[in-house]
């Protein structure tokens, strides 16, 4: 699906509106969470997918990353944030997060919540998220709840 696009190229992130783009996002999630990290396929794709707003990131028009937001009553839950391994470390994940936050704010939300895998907690801290609560097990992996206020819009 990807032939090592130029890592310095600009990334574009958009709300998914087509089945082809959703398929590309699901392929990225399967690659990162199931094949690379070992999550169960049944855990990766859940009922929340149907009610989520999904995002697809592209570099040189090639799908490289994804995320989803789940609208709840008083907040959005950001999840399934993934960037293909060859493209990590280039700020693409932060760009995806900013797009999720911008869309959440546009929809009237002032709070974003996520369940971060412990090993990527520092990534979310760089994006302005703060730890709330204690470490817990989710699908066999240690996670931590993190929260960010979007009252003034996303931080860029």
Secondary structure, 3 states (H helix, E strand, C coil): CCCCCCCCCCEEEEECCCHHHHHHHHHHHHHHHHHHCCCCHHHHCCCHHHHEEEEEEEECCEEEEEEEEEECCCCEEEEEEEECHHHCCCCHHHHHHHHHHHHHHHCCCCEEEEEEEHHHHHHHHHCCCEECCCCEEECCEEEEEEEEECCCCCCC
